[in-house]
Amino acid sequence: MDSCSNENVRAGSAPGQWITGGSAGVALALPERRDGLPAKLEIVPKFVGERALVERCVVTLAGERGLLLTGEPGTAKSMLSELLAAAVSGTSALTVQGTAGTTEDAFRYGWNYALLLAQGPTPQALVDSPVLSAMRTGRVVRVEEITRCLPEVQDALVSLLSDRRITVPELTATEDAVVSAAPGFTVIATANLRDRGVSEMSAALKRRFNFETVDPIADADAEATLIRRQAVAAVRRAGAEFSVDDAVLDALVTVFRDLRSGRSTEGWDVERPGTVMSTAEAVQVAASLGLSAAYLPGGDVLDLLPGHLLGVVRKDDPADHARLLGYWDGPVRRRAETGSAMWRRLWDLRGSLK
């Protein structure tokens, strides 16, 4: 369907509603009839999170101010930035991927060197960066992992966000020497809180962004629903049907949430692993269980869960292996002692974690 325009974002909460969905059972009436579309559409949620967060993001973009989404890996920062860009300006393709090798040209412009040699510096030889394209058209540009760019590259954004124009010295004395941003231009950047080897943003650049933290999903039922939906979609893309029992998924979600928060649902203290127990990781584990059940049948899929959890927790710190064993010796054992058949089976599988 068509995305909202910049005029829509100033008019109200249309982009926010497009992302978080409409109220239950309420359909959105289209302002005019379009071929192939019904008179009313029910908007399903595309992002699971606080509606207030999305509304603050929309307000920031409506004011043409830079938006920086921060948070731990796997909290759907990139997904939210894509949805916001598409809802506001119709595309999320204007993107700069931040890396240690990203140069200032990615934020400004480059040259078609064949034309440059043949014609000299002309507007035809100029190659727009995603940022410059967004400035010309009044759209939203995304900068992924901005803190992975070197500080001198990051600072190229300072003047762009302040002056809202790019100067092309090579085209001096022509009308193309200065490109001013069209109304609606702004930047959405993302940054992970736990990444190593990142570059600290300068105070000048920070002041040009509104910071919003994207937290893990607070509601356990909402997280479980999202994990199932995404895992089902992944398994179906592989040509199979998802056949993992809901009880197994509930156990998966419980383990992830306990280890992420450092406290079990019963209130018992849990030693948190150094790695991030994100919803995205849980989706991958659930999809792996679904693919195993579909293509490697034989045995209980619950037996595979400890091995997949071990693969998640020991990515960064070898000591996380011991922390997972500690979780098994704590909450898993205590739940098994209460008589739960599923947790008794998980306790019996402790040996597979060694």
Secondary structure, DSSP 8 states (H G I E B T S, - for coil): -----HHHHHHSSHHHHHHH--STT--EE-SS--TTS-SEE----SS-S-HHHHHHHHHHHHTT-EEEEEESTTSSHHHHHHHHHHHHHS-S--EEE--TT--GGGTSEEE-HHHHHHH-S-GGGEEE-HHHHHHHHT-EEEEETGGGS-HHHHTHHHHHHHH-EEE-GGGTTSTTSEEE--TT-EEEEEEESS-SS-----HHHHTTEEEEE------HHHHHHHHHHHHHHHHHHTT------HHHHHHHHHHHHHHHHTB-TTS-B----SS---HHHHHHHHHHHHHHHHHS-SS-GGGGHHHHHHHHHTSS-THHHHHHHHHIIIIIHHHHHTT-HHHHHHHHGGGGG-
